[in-house]
Amino acid sequence: WKDRRMWPTVVPILGVTFCAASQAFFWVNFRLPFGAVFAALGLLIGEWINRYVNFWGWTYFPISLVFPSALIVPAIWL
């Protein structure tokens, strides 16, 4: 899944999937309307930790796809 051709498809799909699942969980169990934002922030913090520590997992994603404006704004809309 780290192939360069997969970047435009993996990040939006994972961003929507994790954000929607956490939004549904937080809304059903706690009636909190910001579960998607927590999930997007978690994904971004994990990405930045990986870049800082030089782990190999997420560090090859282009910064334009994992910049906060690419994940936080859709999470707020969700």
mmCIF file of the N, C-alpha and C atoms, coordinates in Angstrom:
data_MODEL
# 
_entry.id   MODEL 
# 
loop_
_atom_site.group_PDB 
_atom_site.id 
_atom_site.type_symbol 
_atom_site.label_atom_id 
_atom_site.label_alt_id 
_atom_site.label_comp_id 
_atom_site.label_asym_id 
_atom_site.label_entity_id 
_atom_site.label_seq_id 
_atom_site.pdbx_PDB_ins_code 
_atom_site.Cartn_x 
_atom_site.Cartn_y 
_atom_site.Cartn_z 
_atom_site.occupancy 
_atom_site.B_iso_or_equiv 
_atom_site.pdbx_formal_charge 
_atom_site.auth_seq_id 
_atom_site.auth_comp_id 
_atom_site.auth_asym_id 
_atom_site.auth_atom_id 
_atom_site.pdbx_PDB_model_num 
ATOM 1   N N  . TRP A 1 1  ? 0.806   -1.194 0.000  1.00 0.00 ? 1  TRP A N  1 
ATOM 2   C CA . TRP A 1 1  ? 0.000   0.000  0.000  1.00 0.00 ? 1  TRP A CA 1 
ATOM 3   C C  . TRP A 1 1  ? 0.847   1.255  0.000  1.00 0.00 ? 1  TRP A C  1 
ATOM 4   N N  . LYS A 1 2  ? 2.158   1.100  0.016  1.00 0.00 ? 2  LYS A N  1 
ATOM 5   C CA . LYS A 1 2  ? 3.025   2.272  0.013  1.00 0.00 ? 2  LYS A CA 1 
ATOM 6   C C  . LYS A 1 2  ? 3.470   2.652  -1.390 1.00 0.00 ? 2  LYS A C  1 
ATOM 7   N N  . ASP A 1 3  ? 2.910   2.022  -2.388 1.00 0.00 ? 3  ASP A N  1 
ATOM 8   C CA . ASP A 1 3  ? 3.274   2.358  -3.751 1.00 0.00 ? 3  ASP A CA 1 
ATOM 9   C C  . ASP A 1 3  ? 2.833   3.784  -4.070 1.00 0.00 ? 3  ASP A C  1 
ATOM 10  N N  . ARG A 1 4  ? 3.599   4.481  -4.853 1.00 0.00 ? 4  ARG A N  1 
ATOM 11  C CA . ARG A 1 4  ? 3.307   5.886  -5.143 1.00 0.00 ? 4  ARG A CA 1 
ATOM 12  C C  . ARG A 1 4  ? 1.977   6.070  -5.845 1.00 0.00 ? 4  ARG A C  1 
ATOM 13  N N  . ARG A 1 5  ? 1.554   5.098  -6.600 1.00 0.00 ? 5  ARG A N  1 
ATOM 14  C CA . ARG A 1 5  ? 0.280   5.228  -7.300 1.00 0.00 ? 5  ARG A CA 1 
ATOM 15  C C  . ARG A 1 5  ? -0.900  5.116  -6.346 1.00 0.00 ? 5  ARG A C  1 
ATOM 16  N N  . MET A 1 6  ? -0.671  4.600  -5.150 1.00 0.00 ? 6  MET A N  1 
ATOM 17  C CA . MET A 1 6  ? -1.755  4.410  -4.197 1.00 0.00 ? 6  MET A CA 1 
ATOM 18  C C  . MET A 1 6  ? -1.972  5.616  -3.291 1.00 0.00 ? 6  MET A C  1 
ATOM 19  N N  . TRP A 1 7  ? -1.054  6.575  -3.256 1.00 0.00 ? 7  TRP A N  1 
ATOM 20  C CA . TRP A 1 7  ? -1.191  7.723  -2.360 1.00 0.00 ? 7  TRP A CA 1 
ATOM 21  C C  . TRP A 1 7  ? -2.500  8.467  -2.509 1.00 0.00 ? 7  TRP A C  1 
ATOM 22  N N  . PRO A 1 8  ? -2.918  8.807  -3.718 1.00 0.00 ? 8  PRO A N  1 
ATOM 23  C CA . PRO A 1 8  ? -4.163  9.575  -3.828 1.00 0.00 ? 8  PRO A CA 1 
ATOM 24  C C  . PRO A 1 8  ? -5.394  8.794  -3.414 1.00 0.00 ? 8  PRO A C  1 
ATOM 25  N N  . THR A 1 9  ? -5.313  7.478  -3.358 1.00 0.00 ? 9  THR A N  1 
ATOM 26  C CA . THR A 1 9  ? -6.494  6.695  -2.991 1.00 0.00 ? 9  THR A CA 1 
ATOM 27  C C  . THR A 1 9  ? -6.485  6.255  -1.542 1.00 0.00 ? 9  THR A C  1 
ATOM 28  N N  . VAL A 1 10 ? -5.331  5.953  -0.979 1.00 0.00 ? 10 VAL A N  1 
ATOM 29  C CA . VAL A 1 10 ? -5.280  5.410  0.376  1.00 0.00 ? 10 VAL A CA 1 
ATOM 30  C C  . VAL A 1 10 ? -5.623  6.462  1.420  1.00 0.00 ? 10 VAL A C  1 
ATOM 31  N N  . VAL A 1 11 ? -5.020  7.632  1.338  1.00 0.00 ? 11 VAL A N  1 
ATOM 32  C CA . VAL A 1 11 ? -5.222  8.649  2.375  1.00 0.00 ? 11 VAL A CA 1 
ATOM 33  C C  . VAL A 1 11 ? -6.677  9.103  2.467  1.00 0.00 ? 11 VAL A C  1 
ATOM 34  N N  . PRO A 1 12 ? -7.357  9.446  1.370  1.00 0.00 ? 12 PRO A N  1 
ATOM 35  C CA . PRO A 1 12 ? -8.761  9.851  1.518  1.00 0.00 ? 12 PRO A CA 1 
ATOM 36  C C  . PRO A 1 12 ? -9.662  8.720  2.011  1.00 0.00 ? 12 PRO A C  1 
ATOM 37  N N  . ILE A 1 13 ? -9.407  7.501  1.542  1.00 0.00 ? 13 ILE A N  1 
ATOM 38  C CA . ILE A 1 13 ? -10.249 6.381  1.978  1.00 0.00 ? 13 ILE A CA 1 
ATOM 39  C C  . ILE A 1 13 ? -10.049 6.114  3.460  1.00 0.00 ? 13 ILE A C  1 
ATOM 40  N N  . LEU A 1 14 ? -8.802  6.069  3.915  1.00 0.00 ? 14 LEU A N  1 
ATOM 41  C CA . LEU A 1 14 ? -8.557  5.849  5.335  1.00 0.00 ? 14 LEU A CA 1 
ATOM 42  C C  . LEU A 1 14 ? -9.037  7.025  6.173  1.00 0.00 ? 14 LEU A C  1 
ATOM 43  N N  . GLY A 1 15 ? -8.848  8.231  5.660  1.00 0.00 ? 15 GLY A N  1 
ATOM 44  C CA . GLY A 1 15 ? -9.318  9.398  6.401  1.00 0.00 ? 15 GLY A CA 1 
ATOM 45  C C  . GLY A 1 15 ? -10.818 9.387  6.597  1.00 0.00 ? 15 GLY A C  1 
ATOM 46  N N  . VAL A 1 16 ? -11.556 9.050  5.562  1.00 0.00 ? 16 VAL A N  1 
ATOM 47  C CA . VAL A 1 16 ? -13.017 9.000  5.664  1.00 0.00 ? 16 VAL A CA 1 
ATOM 48  C C  . VAL A 1 16 ? -13.455 7.821  6.521  1.00 0.00 ? 16 VAL A C  1 
ATOM 49  N N  . THR A 1 17 ? -12.827 6.659  6.337  1.00 0.00 ? 17 THR A N  1 
ATOM 50  C CA . THR A 1 17 ? -13.243 5.463  7.069  1.00 0.00 ? 17 THR A CA 1 
ATOM 51  C C  . THR A 1 17 ? -13.030 5.622  8.566  1.00 0.00 ? 17 THR A C  1 
ATOM 52  N N  . PHE A 1 18 ? -11.822 5.992  8.975  1.00 0.00 ? 18 PHE A N  1 
ATOM 53  C CA . PHE A 1 18 ? -11.544 6.140  10.401 1.00 0.00 ? 18 PHE A CA 1 
ATOM 54  C C  . PHE A 1 18 ? -12.350 7.274  11.016 1.00 0.00 ? 18 PHE A C  1 
ATOM 55  N N  . CYS A 1 19 ? -12.454 8.369  10.307 1.00 0.00 ? 19 CYS A N  1 
ATOM 56  C CA . CYS A 1 19 ? -13.205 9.505  10.842 1.00 0.00 ? 19 CYS A CA 1 
ATOM 57  C C  . CYS A 1 19 ? -14.685 9.181  10.977 1.00 0.00 ? 19 CYS A C  1 
ATOM 58  N N  . ALA A 1 20 ? -15.265 8.519  9.982  1.00 0.00 ? 20 ALA A N  1 
ATOM 59  C CA . ALA A 1 20 ? -16.685 8.172  10.049 1.00 0.00 ? 20 ALA A CA 1 
ATOM 60  C C  . ALA A 1 20 ? -16.949 7.146  11.140 1.00 0.00 ? 20 ALA A C  1 
ATOM 61  N N  . ALA A 1 21 ? -16.070 6.174  11.286 1.00 0.00 ? 21 ALA A N  1 
ATOM 62  C CA . ALA A 1 21 ? -16.258 5.159  12.328 1.00 0.00 ? 21 ALA A CA 1 
ATOM 63  C C  . ALA A 1 21 ? -16.149 5.776  13.718 1.00 0.00 ? 21 ALA A C  1 
ATOM 64  N N  . SER A 1 22 ? -15.171 6.633  13.923 1.00 0.00 ? 22 SER A N  1 
ATOM 65  C CA . SER A 1 22 ? -15.045 7.254  15.241 1.00 0.00 ? 22 SER A CA 1 
ATOM 66  C C  . SER A 1 22 ? -16.176 8.239  15.501 1.00 0.00 ? 22 SER A C  1 
ATOM 67  N N  . GLN A 1 23 ? -16.638 8.938  14.464 1.00 0.00 ? 23 GLN A N  1 
ATOM 68  C CA . GLN A 1 23 ? -17.772 9.846  14.630 1.00 0.00 ? 23 GLN A CA 1 
ATOM 69  C C  . GLN A 1 23 ? -19.017 9.072  15.038 1.00 0.00 ? 23 GLN A C  1 
ATOM 70  N N  . ALA A 1 24 ? -19.263 7.950  14.387 1.00 0.00 ? 24 ALA A N  1 
ATOM 71  C CA . ALA A 1 24 ? -20.431 7.131  14.736 1.00 0.00 ? 24 ALA A CA 1 
ATOM 72  C C  . ALA A 1 24 ? -20.312 6.604  16.160 1.00 0.00 ? 24 ALA A C  1 
ATOM 73  N N  . PHE A 1 25 ? -19.128 6.143  16.545 1.00 0.00 ? 25 PHE A N  1 
ATOM 74  C CA . PHE A 1 25 ? -18.935 5.624  17.900 1.00 0.00 ? 25 PHE A CA 1 
ATOM 75  C C  . PHE A 1 25 ? -19.141 6.712  18.947 1.00 0.00 ? 25 PHE A C  1 
ATOM 76  N N  . PHE A 1 26 ? -18.510 7.863  18.746 1.00 0.00 ? 26 PHE A N  1 
ATOM 77  C CA . PHE A 1 26 ? -18.642 8.943  19.721 1.00 0.00 ? 26 PHE A CA 1 
ATOM 78  C C  . PHE A 1 26 ? -20.074 9.468  19.787 1.00 0.00 ? 26 PHE A C  1 
ATOM 79  N N  . TRP A 1 27 ? -20.770 9.501  18.667 1.00 0.00 ? 27 TRP A N  1 
ATOM 80  C CA . TRP A 1 27 ? -22.131 10.024 18.679 1.00 0.00 ? 27 TRP A CA 1 
ATOM 81  C C  . TRP A 1 27 ? -23.093 9.046  19.347 1.00 0.00 ? 27 TRP A C  1 
ATOM 82  N N  . VAL A 1 28 ? -22.987 7.771  19.033 1.00 0.00 ? 28 VAL A N  1 
ATOM 83  C CA . VAL A 1 28 ? -23.911 6.779  19.593 1.00 0.00 ? 28 VAL A CA 1 
ATOM 84  C C  . VAL A 1 28 ? -23.675 6.604  21.086 1.00 0.00 ? 28 VAL A C  1 
ATOM 85  N N  . ASN A 1 29 ? -22.433 6.549  21.509 1.00 0.00 ? 29 ASN A N  1 
ATOM 86  C CA . ASN A 1 29 ? -22.145 6.242  22.909 1.00 0.00 ? 29 ASN A CA 1 
ATOM 87  C C  . ASN A 1 29 ? -22.079 7.464  23.815 1.00 0.00 ? 29 ASN A C  1 
ATOM 88  N N  . PHE A 1 30 ? -21.601 8.580  23.319 1.00 0.00 ? 30 PHE A N  1 
ATOM 89  C CA . PHE A 1 30 ? -21.371 9.734  24.184 1.00 0.00 ? 30 PHE A CA 1 
ATOM 90  C C  . PHE A 1 30 ? -22.100 10.998 23.754 1.00 0.00 ? 30 PHE A C  1 
ATOM 91  N N  . ARG A 1 31 ? -22.730 10.993 22.580 1.00 0.00 ? 31 ARG A N  1 
ATOM 92  C CA . ARG A 1 31 ? -23.395 12.166 22.005 1.00 0.00 ? 31 ARG A CA 1 
ATOM 93  C C  . ARG A 1 31 ? -22.433 13.339 21.855 1.00 0.00 ? 31 ARG A C  1 
ATOM 94  N N  . LEU A 1 32 ? -21.196 13.035 21.480 1.00 0.00 ? 32 LEU A N  1 
ATOM 95  C CA . LEU A 1 32 ? -20.198 14.066 21.218 1.00 0.00 ? 32 LEU A CA 1 
ATOM 96  C C  . LEU A 1 32 ? -20.059 14.249 19.714 1.00 0.00 ? 32 LEU A C  1 
ATOM 97  N N  . PRO A 1 33 ? -20.172 15.469 19.220 1.00 0.00 ? 33 PRO A N  1 
ATOM 98  C CA . PRO A 1 33 ? -20.174 15.680 17.770 1.00 0.00 ? 33 PRO A CA 1 
ATOM 99  C C  . PRO A 1 33 ? -18.788 15.849 17.148 1.00 0.00 ? 33 PRO A C  1 
ATOM 100 N N  . PHE A 1 34 ? -17.724 15.558 17.880 1.00 0.00 ? 34 PHE A N  1 
ATOM 101 C CA . PHE A 1 34 ? -16.394 15.820 17.325 1.00 0.00 ? 34 PHE A CA 1 
ATOM 102 C C  . PHE A 1 34 ? -15.498 14.587 17.322 1.00 0.00 ? 34 PHE A C  1 
ATOM 103 N N  . GLY A 1 35 ? -16.072 13.416 17.150 1.00 0.00 ? 35 GLY A N  1 
ATOM 104 C CA . GLY A 1 35 ? -15.278 12.190 17.060 1.00 0.00 ? 35 GLY A CA 1 
ATOM 105 C C  . GLY A 1 35 ? -14.420 12.134 15.814 1.00 0.00 ? 35 GLY A C  1 
ATOM 106 N N  . ALA A 1 36 ? -14.930 12.652 14.701 1.00 0.00 ? 36 ALA A N  1 
ATOM 107 C CA . ALA A 1 36 ? -14.160 12.639 13.456 1.00 0.00 ? 36 ALA A CA 1 
ATOM 108 C C  . ALA A 1 36 ? -12.930 13.537 13.563 1.00 0.00 ? 36 ALA A C  1 
ATOM 109 N N  . VAL A 1 37 ? -13.062 14.648 14.254 1.00 0.00 ? 37 VAL A N  1 
ATOM 110 C CA . VAL A 1 37 ? -11.915 15.547 14.421 1.00 0.00 ? 37 VAL A CA 1 
ATOM 111 C C  . VAL A 1 37 ? -10.854 14.881 15.289 1.00 0.00 ? 37 VAL A C  1 
ATOM 112 N N  . PHE A 1 38 ? -11.264 14.162 16.337 1.00 0.00 ? 38 PHE A N  1 
ATOM 113 C CA . PHE A 1 38 ? -10.304 13.423 17.155 1.00 0.00 ? 38 PHE A CA 1 
ATOM 114 C C  . PHE A 1 38 ? -9.559  12.385 16.328 1.00 0.00 ? 38 PHE A C  1 
ATOM 115 N N  . ALA A 1 39 ? -10.266 11.672 15.477 1.00 0.00 ? 39 ALA A N  1 
ATOM 116 C CA . ALA A 1 39 ? -9.624  10.657 14.640 1.00 0.00 ? 39 ALA A CA 1 
ATOM 117 C C  . ALA A 1 39 ? -8.652  11.295 13.658 1.00 0.00 ? 39 ALA A C  1 
ATOM 118 N N  . ALA A 1 40 ? -9.045  12.398 13.038 1.00 0.00 ? 40 ALA A N  1 
ATOM 119 C CA . ALA A 1 40 ? -8.149  13.075 12.094 1.00 0.00 ? 40 ALA A CA 1 
ATOM 120 C C  . ALA A 1 40 ? -6.920  13.628 12.810 1.00 0.00 ? 40 ALA A C  1 
ATOM 121 N N  . LEU A 1 41 ? -7.113  14.197 13.986 1.00 0.00 ? 41 LEU A N  1 
ATOM 122 C CA . LEU A 1 41 ? -5.963  14.678 14.751 1.00 0.00 ? 41 LEU A CA 1 
ATOM 123 C C  . LEU A 1 41 ? -5.055  13.529 15.154 1.00 0.00 ? 41 LEU A C  1 
ATOM 124 N N  . GLY A 1 42 ? -5.641  12.389 15.511 1.00 0.00 ? 42 GLY A N  1 
ATOM 125 C CA . GLY A 1 42 ? -4.833  11.217 15.843 1.00 0.00 ? 42 GLY A CA 1 
ATOM 126 C C  . GLY A 1 42 ? -4.016  10.725 14.667 1.00 0.00 ? 42 GLY A C  1 
ATOM 127 N N  . LEU A 1 43 ? -4.635  10.700 13.485 1.00 0.00 ? 43 LEU A N  1 
ATOM 128 C CA . LEU A 1 43 ? -3.896  10.298 12.287 1.00 0.00 ? 43 LEU A CA 1 
ATOM 129 C C  . LEU A 1 43 ? -2.769  11.280 11.976 1.00 0.00 ? 43 LEU A C  1 
ATOM 130 N N  . LEU A 1 44 ? -3.040  12.576 12.123 1.00 0.00 ? 44 LEU A N  1 
ATOM 131 C CA . LEU A 1 44 ? -2.006  13.577 11.840 1.00 0.00 ? 44 LEU A CA 1 
ATOM 132 C C  . LEU A 1 44 ? -0.877  13.531 12.860 1.00 0.00 ? 44 LEU A C  1 
ATOM 133 N N  . ILE A 1 45 ? -1.212  13.372 14.127 1.00 0.00 ? 45 ILE A N  1 
ATOM 134 C CA . ILE A 1 45 ? -0.172  13.297 15.157 1.00 0.00 ? 45 ILE A CA 1 
ATOM 135 C C  . ILE A 1 45 ? 0.679   12.052 14.954 1.00 0.00 ? 45 ILE A C  1 
ATOM 136 N N  . GLY A 1 46 ? 0.037   10.936 14.610 1.00 0.00 ? 46 GLY A N  1 
ATOM 137 C CA . GLY A 1 46 ? 0.802   9.723  14.312 1.00 0.00 ? 46 GLY A CA 1 
ATOM 138 C C  . GLY A 1 46 ? 1.731   9.904  13.125 1.00 0.00 ? 46 GLY A C  1 
ATOM 139 N N  . GLU A 1 47 ? 1.256   10.585 12.105 1.00 0.00 ? 47 GLU A N  1 
ATOM 140 C CA . GLU A 1 47 ? 2.094   10.854 10.928 1.00 0.00 ? 47 GLU A CA 1 
ATOM 141 C C  . GLU A 1 47 ? 3.281   11.729 11.297 1.00 0.00 ? 47 GLU A C  1 
ATOM 142 N N  . TRP A 1 48 ? 3.055   12.754 12.081 1.00 0.00 ? 48 TRP A N  1 
ATOM 143 C CA . TRP A 1 48 ? 4.151   13.660 12.434 1.00 0.00 ? 48 TRP A CA 1 
ATOM 144 C C  . TRP A 1 48 ? 5.149   12.990 13.376 1.00 0.00 ? 48 TRP A C  1 
ATOM 145 N N  . ILE A 1 49 ? 4.671   12.127 14.273 1.00 0.00 ? 49 ILE A N  1 
ATOM 146 C CA . ILE A 1 49 ? 5.595   11.363 15.122 1.00 0.00 ? 49 ILE A CA 1 
ATOM 147 C C  . ILE A 1 49 ? 6.445   10.444 14.259 1.00 0.00 ? 49 ILE A C  1 
ATOM 148 N N  . ASN A 1 50 ? 5.823   9.803  13.280 1.00 0.00 ? 50 ASN A N  1 
ATOM 149 C CA . ASN A 1 50 ? 6.589   8.942  12.381 1.00 0.00 ? 50 ASN A CA 1 
ATOM 150 C C  . ASN A 1 50 ? 7.632   9.727  11.604 1.00 0.00 ? 50 ASN A C  1 
ATOM 151 N N  . ARG A 1 51 ? 7.304   10.921 11.165 1.00 0.00 ? 51 ARG A N  1 
ATOM 152 C CA . ARG A 1 51 ? 8.293   11.730 10.445 1.00 0.00 ? 51 ARG A CA 1 
ATOM 153 C C  . ARG A 1 51 ? 9.433   12.154 11.366 1.00 0.00 ? 51 ARG A C  1 
ATOM 154 N N  . TYR A 1 52 ? 9.115   12.495 12.594 1.00 0.00 ? 52 TYR A N  1 
ATOM 155 C CA . TYR A 1 52 ? 10.137  12.962 13.531 1.00 0.00 ? 52 TYR A CA 1 
ATOM 156 C C  . TYR A 1 52 ? 11.078  11.831 13.940 1.00 0.00 ? 52 TYR A C  1 
ATOM 157 N N  . VAL A 1 53 ? 10.517  10.653 14.226 1.00 0.00 ? 53 VAL A N  1 
ATOM 158 C CA . VAL A 1 53 ? 11.307  9.529  14.717 1.00 0.00 ? 53 VAL A CA 1 
ATOM 159 C C  . VAL A 1 53 ? 11.901  8.724  13.562 1.00 0.00 ? 53 VAL A C  1 
ATOM 160 N N  . ASN A 1 54 ? 11.502  9.042  12.347 1.00 0.00 ? 54 ASN A N  1 
ATOM 161 C CA . ASN A 1 54 ? 11.967  8.367  11.137 1.00 0.00 ? 54 ASN A CA 1 
ATOM 162 C C  . ASN A 1 54 ? 11.549  6.905  11.081 1.00 0.00 ? 54 ASN A C  1 
ATOM 163 N N  . PHE A 1 55 ? 10.325  6.614  11.527 1.00 0.00 ? 55 PHE A N  1 
ATOM 164 C CA . PHE A 1 55 ? 9.782   5.286  11.292 1.00 0.00 ? 55 PHE A CA 1 
ATOM 165 C C  . PHE A 1 55 ? 9.506   5.147  9.810  1.00 0.00 ? 55 PHE A C  1 
ATOM 166 N N  . TRP A 1 56 ? 9.401   3.952  9.320  1.00 0.00 ? 56 TRP A N  1 
ATOM 167 C CA . TRP A 1 56 ? 9.235   3.738  7.885  1.00 0.00 ? 56 TRP A CA 1 
ATOM 168 C C  . TRP A 1 56 ? 7.779   3.608  7.473  1.00 0.00 ? 56 TRP A C  1 
ATOM 169 N N  . GLY A 1 57 ? 6.838   3.546  8.406  1.00 0.00 ? 57 GLY A N  1 
ATOM 170 C CA . GLY A 1 57 ? 5.457   3.234  8.073  1.00 0.00 ? 57 GLY A CA 1 
ATOM 171 C C  . GLY A 1 57 ? 4.733   4.273  7.247  1.00 0.00 ? 57 GLY A C  1 
ATOM 172 N N  . TRP A 1 58 ? 4.632   5.497  7.737  1.00 0.00 ? 58 TRP A N  1 
ATOM 173 C CA . TRP A 1 58 ? 3.839   6.516  7.064  1.00 0.00 ? 58 TRP A CA 1 
ATOM 174 C C  . TRP A 1 58 ? 4.695   7.622  6.483  1.00 0.00 ? 58 TRP A C  1 
ATOM 175 N N  . THR A 1 59 ? 5.990   7.531  6.597  1.00 0.00 ? 59 THR A N  1 
ATOM 176 C CA . THR A 1 59 ? 6.825   8.678  6.254  1.00 0.00 ? 59 THR A CA 1 
ATOM 177 C C  . THR A 1 59 ? 6.895   8.950  4.769  1.00 0.00 ? 59 THR A C  1 
ATOM 178 N N  . TYR A 1 60 ? 6.443   8.044  3.937  1.00 0.00 ? 60 TYR A N  1 
ATOM 179 C CA . TYR A 1 60 ? 6.559   8.252  2.502  1.00 0.00 ? 60 TYR A CA 1 
ATOM 180 C C  . TYR A 1 60 ? 5.331   8.907  1.893  1.00 0.00 ? 60 TYR A C  1 
ATOM 181 N N  . PHE A 1 61 ? 4.333   9.239  2.688  1.00 0.00 ? 61 PHE A N  1 
ATOM 182 C CA . PHE A 1 61 ? 3.196   9.968  2.156  1.00 0.00 ? 61 PHE A CA 1 
ATOM 183 C C  . PHE A 1 61 ? 3.616   11.404 1.873  1.00 0.00 ? 61 PHE A C  1 
ATOM 184 N N  . PRO A 1 62 ? 3.196   11.972 0.764  1.00 0.00 ? 62 PRO A N  1 
ATOM 185 C CA . PRO A 1 62 ? 3.532   13.372 0.485  1.00 0.00 ? 62 PRO A CA 1 
ATOM 186 C C  . PRO A 1 62 ? 2.889   14.293 1.520  1.00 0.00 ? 62 PRO A C  1 
ATOM 187 N N  . ILE A 1 63 ? 3.596   15.329 1.880  1.00 0.00 ? 63 ILE A N  1 
ATOM 188 C CA . ILE A 1 63 ? 3.119   16.232 2.927  1.00 0.00 ? 63 ILE A CA 1 
ATOM 189 C C  . ILE A 1 63 ? 1.828   16.919 2.521  1.00 0.00 ? 63 ILE A C  1 
ATOM 190 N N  . SER A 1 64 ? 1.563   17.064 1.229  1.00 0.00 ? 64 SER A N  1 
ATOM 191 C CA . SER A 1 64 ? 0.327   17.717 0.805  1.00 0.00 ? 64 SER A CA 1 
ATOM 192 C C  . SER A 1 64 ? -0.899  16.865 1.106  1.00 0.00 ? 64 SER A C  1 
ATOM 193 N N  . LEU A 1 65 ? -0.740  15.553 1.228  1.00 0.00 ? 65 LEU A N  1 
ATOM 194 C CA . LEU A 1 65 ? -1.879  14.693 1.534  1.00 0.00 ? 65 LEU A CA 1 
ATOM 195 C C  . LEU A 1 65 ? -2.113  14.534 3.027  1.00 0.00 ? 65 LEU A C  1 
ATOM 196 N N  . VAL A 1 66 ? -1.103  14.790 3.842  1.00 0.00 ? 66 VAL A N  1 
ATOM 197 C CA . VAL A 1 66 ? -1.259  14.620 5.280  1.00 0.00 ? 66 VAL A CA 1 
ATOM 198 C C  . VAL A 1 66 ? -1.163  15.947 6.022  1.00 0.00 ? 66 VAL A C  1 
ATOM 199 N N  . PHE A 1 67 ? -1.301  17.048 5.315  1.00 0.00 ? 67 PHE A N  1 
ATOM 200 C CA . PHE A 1 67 ? -1.319  18.357 5.946  1.00 0.00 ? 67 PHE A CA 1 
ATOM 201 C C  . PHE A 1 67 ? -2.664  18.531 6.653  1.00 0.00 ? 67 PHE A C  1 
ATOM 202 N N  . PRO A 1 68 ? -2.738  19.253 7.757  1.00 0.00 ? 68 PRO A N  1 
ATOM 203 C CA . PRO A 1 68 ? -3.995  19.353 8.509  1.00 0.00 ? 68 PRO A CA 1 
ATOM 204 C C  . PRO A 1 68 ? -5.185  19.825 7.693  1.00 0.00 ? 68 PRO A C  1 
ATOM 205 N N  . SER A 1 69 ? -4.963  20.689 6.728  1.00 0.00 ? 69 SER A N  1 
ATOM 206 C CA . SER A 1 69 ? -6.104  21.177 5.949  1.00 0.00 ? 69 SER A CA 1 
ATOM 207 C C  . SER A 1 69 ? -6.709  20.086 5.084  1.00 0.00 ? 69 SER A C  1 
ATOM 208 N N  . ALA A 1 70 ? -5.962  19.030 4.804  1.00 0.00 ? 70 ALA A N  1 
ATOM 209 C CA . ALA A 1 70 ? -6.480  17.940 3.980  1.00 0.00 ? 70 ALA A CA 1 
ATOM 210 C C  . ALA A 1 70 ? -7.329  16.967 4.780  1.00 0.00 ? 70 ALA A C  1 
ATOM 211 N N  . LEU A 1 71 ? -7.163  16.917 6.105  1.00 0.00 ? 71 LEU A N  1 
ATOM 212 C CA . LEU A 1 71 ? -7.913  15.956 6.914  1.00 0.00 ? 71 LEU A CA 1 
ATOM 213 C C  . LEU A 1 71 ? -8.858  16.608 7.915  1.00 0.00 ? 71 LEU A C  1 
ATOM 214 N N  . ILE A 1 72 ? -8.477  17.736 8.499  1.00 0.00 ? 72 ILE A N  1 
ATOM 215 C CA . ILE A 1 72 ? -9.292  18.339 9.552  1.00 0.00 ? 72 ILE A CA 1 
ATOM 216 C C  . ILE A 1 72 ? -10.569 18.956 8.994  1.00 0.00 ? 72 ILE A C  1 
ATOM 217 N N  . VAL A 1 73 ? -10.482 19.660 7.880  1.00 0.00 ? 73 VAL A N  1 
ATOM 218 C CA . VAL A 1 73 ? -11.676 20.303 7.317  1.00 0.00 ? 73 VAL A CA 1 
ATOM 219 C C  . VAL A 1 73 ? -12.734 19.269 6.921  1.00 0.00 ? 73 VAL A C  1 
ATOM 220 N N  . PRO A 1 74 ? -12.384 18.188 6.210  1.00 0.00 ? 74 PRO A N  1 
ATOM 221 C CA . PRO A 1 74 ? -13.416 17.173 5.944  1.00 0.00 ? 74 PRO A CA 1 
ATOM 222 C C  . PRO A 1 74 ? -13.946 16.511 7.213  1.00 0.00 ? 74 PRO A C  1 
ATOM 223 N N  . ALA A 1 75 ? -13.098 16.379 8.236  1.00 0.00 ? 75 ALA A N  1 
ATOM 224 C CA . ALA A 1 75 ? -13.576 15.803 9.494  1.00 0.00 ? 75 ALA A CA 1 
ATOM 225 C C  . ALA A 1 75 ? -14.586 16.726 10.170 1.00 0.00 ? 75 ALA A C  1 
ATOM 226 N N  . ILE A 1 76 ? -14.374 18.021 10.080 1.00 0.00 ? 76 ILE A N  1 
ATOM 227 C CA . ILE A 1 76 ? -15.344 18.968 10.638 1.00 0.00 ? 76 ILE A CA 1 
ATOM 228 C C  . ILE A 1 76 ? -16.649 18.899 9.857  1.00 0.00 ? 76 ILE A C  1 
ATOM 229 N N  . TRP A 1 77 ? -16.561 18.769 8.525  1.00 0.00 ? 77 TRP A N  1 
ATOM 230 C CA . TRP A 1 77 ? -17.777 18.640 7.711  1.00 0.00 ? 77 TRP A CA 1 
ATOM 231 C C  . TRP A 1 77 ? -18.541 17.372 8.055  1.00 0.00 ? 77 TRP A C  1 
ATOM 232 N N  . LEU A 1 78 ? -17.810 16.311 8.377  1.00 0.00 ? 78 LEU A N  1 
ATOM 233 C CA . LEU A 1 78 ? -18.454 15.034 8.677  1.00 0.00 ? 78 LEU A CA 1 
ATOM 234 C C  . LEU A 1 78 ? -19.218 15.135 9.978  1.00 0.00 ? 78 LEU A C  1 
# 
